[in-house]
Amino acid sequence: MRFLVVPLLCCLLLTGCGRSEAPRTAARSLLVMHTVASLMAEGPGAEAAVEESAARLKELELRLDPDLPTSDIARLNAAAGIEPVTLSPEVYHLLAVSQEYSIRTEGAWDVTVGPLSRLWREALEKKELPDNEAVARAQARVDCWKLELLPNGQAMLSEPGMVVDPGGAAKGLALDEVRRIYARHGVKSGLISLGESSVYALGKKADGESWQIALRHPRQPLPARLGRLPLTNAALANSGDYEQFVDVDGTRFHHILDPFTGWPVMNGTAAVAFLVSGENPDAGLIADILSTALFVMGPEKGLPFLETLPFPSDAVFADTAGKVRTTAGFSLAP
């Protein structure tokens, strides 16, 4: 579901400054939330910030991973059609913001897409397509309006067989959690990367330059790229059709699903990058959610939609040939 952010550029720009005095930096990589997270921070509180952030990411994984039976999400799914479940504040917040953007996007984002994502995950692993009846059965259990959020911190899926899949939002939530930890420790420069999909750039590098994020070309092999984004105090999320897919008779079936049809999105979009200013306290979470929703919407609907948002944002849409369309006044550097 993700449009690649090339992390190597970021690492080189952080460490290759060539100064006589080494900055107070801390860096750590860890496997969490089914990806490799990279944490970099600079400043007096850098080491403490990175260590606390790593622990926090592990906590979030335990609450958000639907494959862990004791997680909040797994318990919510297991109780579908039976009873409400008490959630931790951060998981409840993820679901509340998800519901808000289901409304804003008219269902292009749907956190209850779990029955479909499970079906297609298994199909893509087997390199085959699910049959039409299986898709129809799964699609019938996708309905964000049947996810009830109660004012006491509980939530309930109102029908049996419904499944919440937080995969398109969890990393964005984690970005916001980590950047709050950085702020508490006085870190003003750093980079938070969760795999190749979700990035937050805090401040600028030690040399005063913006962080540089390279965007991969959706069809050409690396090191081909669409361009690069200078990133400062902003979240960037990416969605693309080139990580998980199967080719059937020349048609690419991938894992970014249309909640309305139950099938992979087929609107000519191959990749989307979406950027939200860090002034928004939910910048990471919203960027993660809307990178997926914009892929579903495509540029014809997605670009006008962005004009309705009450906060600054920018987007890059790329088609299968690598042709780029962006929000007005925004462009990629070569």
C-alpha positions as CSV (number, residue, x, y, z in Angstrom):
1,M,0.0,0.0,0.0
2,R,3.0,2.2,0.1
3,F,4.9,4.6,-2.1
4,L,8.6,4.2,-1.4
5,V,10.5,6.8,0.6
6,V,14.2,6.0,0.0
7,P,15.7,6.1,3.5
8,L,19.4,6.0,2.4
9,L,19.4,9.6,1.4
10,C,18.1,10.6,4.8
11,C,20.8,8.6,6.6
12,L,23.6,10.0,4.4
13,L,22.5,13.6,5.0
14,L,22.3,13.0,8.8
15,T,25.7,11.4,9.2
16,G,27.9,12.8,6.4
17,C,28.2,16.4,7.6
18,G,32.0,16.3,7.9
19,R,32.2,18.7,10.9
20,S,35.1,18.8,13.3
21,E,32.8,18.4,16.3
22,A,30.4,15.5,16.4
23,P,26.8,16.6,17.1
24,R,24.8,15.0,19.9
25,T,23.0,12.4,17.9
26,A,21.3,9.2,18.6
27,A,20.0,6.6,16.1
28,R,18.3,3.3,16.4
29,S,16.6,0.8,14.1
30,L,14.1,-1.8,15.3
31,L,11.7,-4.3,13.8
32,V,8.2,-3.2,14.9
33,M,4.7,-3.0,13.4
34,H,5.8,-5.4,10.6
35,T,8.4,-3.0,9.3
36,V,11.9,-1.6,10.2
37,A,11.6,1.7,12.1
38,S,14.5,4.1,12.0
39,L,14.7,6.8,14.7
40,M,17.2,9.6,14.5
41,A,17.5,12.6,16.8
42,E,19.9,15.4,17.5
43,G,20.3,17.5,20.7
44,P,21.0,17.1,24.4
45,G,17.9,14.8,24.9
46,A,18.5,12.8,21.8
47,E,19.4,9.4,23.4
48,A,16.6,9.5,25.9
49,A,14.1,10.4,23.2
50,V,15.1,7.6,20.9
51,E,15.1,5.0,23.7
52,E,11.7,6.1,25.0
53,S,10.3,6.2,21.4
54,A,11.5,2.6,20.7
55,A,9.7,1.4,23.8
56,R,6.6,3.3,22.9
57,L,6.5,1.8,19.4
58,K,6.6,-1.7,21.0
59,E,3.6,-0.7,23.2
60,L,1.6,0.5,20.2
61,E,2.3,-2.7,18.3
62,L,0.9,-4.7,21.2
63,R,-2.3,-2.6,21.1
64,L,-2.8,-2.3,17.3
65,D,-1.6,-5.5,15.7
66,P,-4.8,-7.5,14.7
67,D,-2.7,-10.7,14.6
68,L,-2.0,-10.5,18.3
69,P,-5.0,-12.0,20.1
70,T,-4.6,-9.7,23.1
71,S,-4.4,-6.5,21.2
72,D,-7.2,-3.9,21.3
73,I,-7.9,-4.4,17.6
74,A,-8.0,-8.2,17.8
75,R,-10.4,-8.1,20.8
76,L,-12.6,-5.6,19.0
77,N,-12.7,-7.9,15.9
78,A,-13.4,-11.0,18.0
79,A,-16.4,-9.3,19.7
80,A,-18.0,-8.2,16.4
81,G,-21.8,-8.4,16.6
82,I,-21.5,-9.5,20.3
83,E,-20.5,-6.7,22.6
84,P,-18.5,-3.4,22.9
85,V,-14.9,-3.5,23.9
86,T,-12.9,-1.0,26.0
87,L,-10.0,0.5,24.1
88,S,-6.8,2.3,25.0
89,P,-7.0,6.0,24.3
90,E,-4.7,5.9,21.4
91,V,-6.6,3.1,19.6
92,Y,-9.9,4.9,20.3
93,H,-8.3,8.0,18.8
94,L,-7.2,6.2,15.7
95,L,-10.7,4.9,15.1
96,A,-12.3,8.3,15.8
97,V,-10.0,10.0,13.3
98,S,-10.7,7.2,10.8
99,Q,-14.4,7.8,11.1
100,E,-14.0,11.5,10.6
101,Y,-12.1,10.9,7.3
102,S,-14.5,8.2,6.2
103,I,-17.1,11.0,6.3
104,R,-14.8,13.5,4.6
105,T,-13.8,11.1,1.8
106,E,-17.3,9.7,1.4
107,G,-16.1,6.2,2.2
108,A,-12.9,6.1,0.2
109,W,-11.2,5.5,3.5
110,D,-12.7,2.6,5.5
111,V,-11.0,1.1,8.5
112,T,-13.4,-1.8,8.4
113,V,-11.9,-3.1,5.2
114,G,-10.4,-6.0,7.1
115,P,-12.5,-8.8,5.5
116,L,-11.3,-7.7,2.0
117,S,-7.7,-7.1,3.0
118,R,-7.4,-10.6,4.6
119,L,-8.9,-12.2,1.4
120,W,-6.6,-10.3,-0.9
121,R,-3.5,-10.8,1.2
122,E,-4.0,-14.6,1.0
123,A,-4.7,-14.4,-2.7
124,L,-1.6,-12.3,-3.5
125,E,0.6,-14.6,-1.4
126,K,-0.7,-17.5,-3.6
127,K,-0.3,-15.5,-6.8
128,E,-3.9,-16.0,-7.7
129,L,-7.2,-14.0,-7.7
130,P,-10.0,-14.7,-5.3
131,D,-13.3,-15.8,-7.0
132,N,-16.1,-13.2,-7.4
133,E,-18.3,-14.8,-4.8
134,A,-15.6,-14.6,-2.1
135,V,-15.0,-11.0,-2.9
136,A,-18.7,-10.2,-2.7
137,R,-19.0,-12.0,0.7
138,A,-16.1,-10.1,2.1
139,Q,-17.2,-6.7,0.6
140,A,-20.6,-7.2,2.2
141,R,-19.0,-7.1,5.7
142,V,-17.2,-3.8,5.0
143,D,-19.2,-0.8,6.4
144,C,-17.5,2.0,8.4
145,W,-20.9,3.2,9.4
146,K,-21.4,0.0,11.5
147,L,-18.4,0.8,13.6
148,E,-19.9,2.4,16.7
149,L,-17.7,4.6,18.9
150,L,-19.2,5.0,22.4
151,P,-18.5,8.0,24.6
152,N,-17.0,5.8,27.4
153,G,-13.9,4.8,25.4
154,Q,-15.6,1.7,24.0
155,A,-16.2,0.6,20.4
156,M,-18.3,-2.1,18.8
157,L,-18.6,-3.6,15.4
158,S,-22.3,-4.1,15.0
159,E,-22.4,-7.2,12.8
160,P,-20.6,-10.5,13.0
161,G,-17.7,-11.0,10.6
162,M,-16.7,-7.4,10.5
163,V,-13.0,-6.7,10.8
164,V,-11.1,-3.5,11.6
165,D,-7.8,-3.3,9.7
166,P,-5.7,-0.4,11.1
167,G,-2.8,-1.0,8.6
168,G,-3.4,2.2,6.7
169,A,-3.3,4.3,9.8
170,A,-1.2,2.7,12.5
171,K,2.2,3.9,11.3
172,G,0.9,7.5,11.1
173,L,-0.4,7.3,14.6
174,A,3.0,6.0,15.7
175,L,4.7,9.0,14.0
176,D,2.7,11.4,16.0
177,E,3.4,9.5,19.2
178,V,7.1,9.6,18.6
179,R,7.3,13.2,17.6
180,R,5.5,14.1,20.9
181,I,8.2,12.2,22.8
182,Y,10.9,14.1,20.8
183,A,9.2,17.4,21.8
184,R,9.2,16.4,25.5
185,H,12.9,15.8,25.4
186,G,13.7,19.1,23.6
187,V,14.7,17.4,20.3
188,K,14.4,20.0,17.5
189,S,16.1,18.0,14.7
190,G,15.4,14.4,13.8
191,L,13.9,12.0,11.4
192,I,11.3,9.3,12.2
193,S,10.8,6.6,9.5
194,L,8.5,3.7,9.8
195,G,9.4,1.4,6.9
196,E,9.2,2.9,3.4
197,S,5.8,4.4,3.9
198,S,5.6,6.9,6.7
199,V,8.1,9.6,7.6
200,Y,8.2,12.6,9.9
201,A,11.0,15.2,9.5
202,L,11.6,17.4,12.6
203,G,13.3,20.7,12.0
204,K,16.3,20.7,9.7
205,K,19.6,18.8,9.5
206,A,22.7,19.9,11.4
207,D,23.9,21.8,8.3
208,G,20.7,23.8,8.1
209,E,19.4,22.0,5.1
210,S,16.0,20.4,4.8
211,W,15.7,16.6,5.0
212,Q,15.6,15.2,1.4
213,I,13.2,12.4,0.7
214,A,13.5,10.6,-2.7
215,L,10.3,9.2,-4.2
216,R,10.6,6.0,-6.2
217,H,9.4,5.7,-9.7
218,P,6.4,3.3,-9.7
219,R,7.5,1.1,-12.6
220,Q,11.2,1.7,-13.3
221,P,13.8,-0.2,-11.1
222,L,15.8,1.6,-8.5
223,P,17.6,4.0,-8.5
224,A,15.0,5.6,-10.8
225,R,12.9,8.1,-9.0
226,L,10.1,10.6,-9.6
227,G,12.0,13.3,-7.8
228,R,12.7,14.4,-4.3
229,L,10.9,16.3,-1.6
230,P,12.6,18.7,0.9
231,L,10.8,18.0,4.2
232,T,10.9,20.2,7.3
233,N,8.4,19.8,10.2
234,A,6.0,17.7,8.2
235,A,4.7,14.2,7.8
236,L,4.8,12.3,4.6
237,A,2.9,9.1,3.8
238,N,3.1,7.1,0.6
239,S,0.9,4.5,-1.1
240,G,1.8,2.5,-4.2
241,D,0.8,-0.5,-6.2
242,Y,4.2,-2.0,-6.7
243,E,5.0,-3.8,-3.4
244,Q,2.3,-6.5,-3.3
245,F,0.7,-7.5,-6.5
246,V,0.0,-10.3,-9.0
247,D,0.0,-9.9,-12.8
248,V,-2.9,-11.7,-14.5
249,D,-3.0,-11.5,-18.3
250,G,-1.3,-8.1,-18.3
251,T,-3.4,-6.6,-15.5
252,R,-1.8,-5.7,-12.2
253,F,-3.9,-6.7,-9.2
254,H,-2.5,-5.1,-6.0
255,H,-3.4,-4.7,-2.4
256,I,-4.9,-1.1,-2.4
257,L,-8.5,-2.0,-2.3
258,D,-11.6,-0.1,-3.3
259,P,-14.1,-0.4,-0.4
260,F,-17.0,0.1,-2.8
261,T,-16.2,-2.8,-5.2
262,G,-14.0,-5.1,-3.1
263,W,-11.4,-5.2,-5.9
264,P,-8.0,-3.4,-6.2
265,V,-8.2,0.2,-7.4
266,M,-8.0,0.5,-11.1
267,N,-8.1,4.2,-11.9
268,G,-4.7,4.5,-13.5
269,T,-3.0,5.7,-10.3
270,A,0.3,3.9,-9.4
271,A,1.5,6.0,-6.5
272,V,0.5,8.8,-4.1
273,A,2.6,10.8,-1.7
274,F,0.8,13.0,0.7
275,L,2.3,15.7,2.9
276,V,0.8,17.4,6.0
277,S,2.4,20.2,8.0
278,G,3.5,19.3,11.5
279,E,1.4,22.2,12.9
280,N,-1.5,19.6,12.8
281,P,-1.2,17.5,15.9
282,D,-2.5,14.5,13.9
283,A,-0.2,15.1,10.9
284,G,1.2,11.6,10.7
285,L,-2.2,9.9,11.2
286,I,-4.0,12.1,8.7
287,A,-1.2,11.7,6.1
288,D,-1.3,7.9,6.4
289,I,-5.1,7.8,6.1
290,L,-5.3,10.2,3.2
291,S,-2.5,8.7,1.2
292,T,-4.7,5.6,0.9
293,A,-7.9,7.5,0.3
294,L,-6.4,9.7,-2.4
295,F,-5.1,6.6,-4.2
296,V,-8.7,5.3,-4.2
297,M,-10.1,8.6,-5.3
298,G,-7.4,9.3,-8.0
299,P,-6.3,12.8,-9.0
300,E,-9.5,13.8,-10.7
301,K,-11.4,13.5,-7.5
302,G,-8.5,13.7,-5.1
303,L,-7.1,17.1,-6.1
304,P,-10.4,19.0,-5.7
305,F,-11.0,17.1,-2.4
306,L,-7.7,18.5,-1.0
307,E,-9.0,22.1,-1.5
308,T,-11.7,21.3,1.1
309,L,-9.3,20.4,3.9
310,P,-9.0,23.0,6.7
311,F,-5.2,22.6,7.0
312,P,-2.2,23.0,4.7
313,S,-1.3,19.9,2.7
314,D,0.2,18.8,-0.6
315,A,0.0,15.7,-2.7
316,V,1.8,14.0,-5.6
317,F,0.0,11.6,-7.9
318,A,1.9,9.4,-10.3
319,D,0.4,7.1,-13.0
320,T,1.8,3.9,-14.3
321,A,4.1,5.8,-16.7
322,G,5.5,8.0,-14.0
323,K,3.6,11.1,-15.1
324,V,3.1,13.3,-12.1
325,R,0.3,15.6,-11.0
326,T,0.5,17.7,-7.9
327,T,-1.5,20.2,-5.9
328,A,-1.3,23.8,-7.2
329,G,2.0,25.5,-6.6
330,F,3.8,22.3,-5.5
331,S,6.4,20.5,-7.4
332,L,9.1,17.8,-7.0
333,A,12.8,18.7,-7.1
334,P,14.9,16.7,-9.6
